[in-house]
Amino acid sequence: MQAIKLADGIHWVGANVHTEDLFEGIWPIPEGVALNAYTVQGDKTAVIELVREWGGAAMTFMKGLKALNIEPEDVDYIILNHLEPDHTGFTYMFRSIAPNATIVTTEKGEALVDGFYGITENVQTVATGDSLDLGQGKVLHFTEIPNVHWPETQVTYEQSSGILFSSDAFGSYGIHKGSIFDDEQPEAIKPYWEDQMLRYYANIVATFSSNVLSAIDKLSGVDIKMIAPSHGLIWRGSPGTVVKKYVRYANYSKELQEPEITIIWGSMYGNTETMLNAIIKGASEYDIPIHVHQVPNEDASFILRDVFKSAGLIIGCPTYEYGMFPPMKYVMELLNEKLMRFKKVGFFGSYGWSGGAKRDFDKISERMKWDIEEPLLFKGYPSNEEITKGEELGRSIAQKVKEIPSKIEGEDY
Ligand code: FEO
């Protein structure tokens, strides 16, 4: 796909990347990721976002420009809304073949243009309320949305088309499967996008949920006709839908979560696993989704996705060398980092000589604002009485969670 028209004089020139690399060096992207970049042509030509050299993305971007008969030396402005290198990794090389281009970014972004790429010449800083007139009615307006995703982040609004180039905000993992537009997605592909968006949000954006809500509030007076993020779908038919999704996701960081339970468990010799089965049995008596993830077998990226939306969370692991089973400790630290707060929580696990896992659980969970049931700890293999208590623990969490109304509504596109 090269150079797809969004509006007169405005095109997508991004790339879909399939890679075994981890996103940010942490997160698996088995379905790939789209690096969206755009051109806006008036009398002057601007590129909004770049790409990084990743899975052929730089070549695809250049081919996109070529398809529009834009030579690099014809580019007047490179708008860098956000300096993370998934969007800017190509900056040094592109600037060397586009010497006339002024890099436009925020004051904080300017420092990163220097820090990452050693570029200090011909860099223009902009702030909220500033605009850039490209001629022929194409005017770019800038609004800073700090910490969505990094402190320097801004969005760019093109006034003649009403397109908001929203950077990471409203983005998603996943490559485009055919069309780049929301209003051309077959019904069968919509669950794919929901999954990709939610996991992206839980992995990348969740920590900044209060900033997401501030940004949405800040942009509430803008007449947005299309949202063009730097990853994922371009929301042409129903931009309000992705805003609603992001509001829902941001509220998962608060108390507004789904009536679902995520169980994360690890077991060394099957004792904790035996209790897991009792807990699932109890919880399954209620008609709610239960997501079960084993550590370290499953990547934390997918675990975060399910924990993030679930009002119920049950963690089970043994004690290992007087502390928590290490893979679980890593996941728990991530839950803390990503602000997975306000959940109905259960904790269980087997121990041999001492119950050190609980000590670590207490230490991490004291920051989490969790409503925690009485932990269920047992020596070695659980007794019948302890198994009964496990079933009760599952039931108790499920009962509390069941009463919570779902927030997924009114988001058809
Ligand atoms: Fe897609 Fe925060 O960069």
Residues whose N, C-alpha, C, O or C-beta is under 5 A from the ligand:
A	BS01	FEO	E84 D86 H149 D168
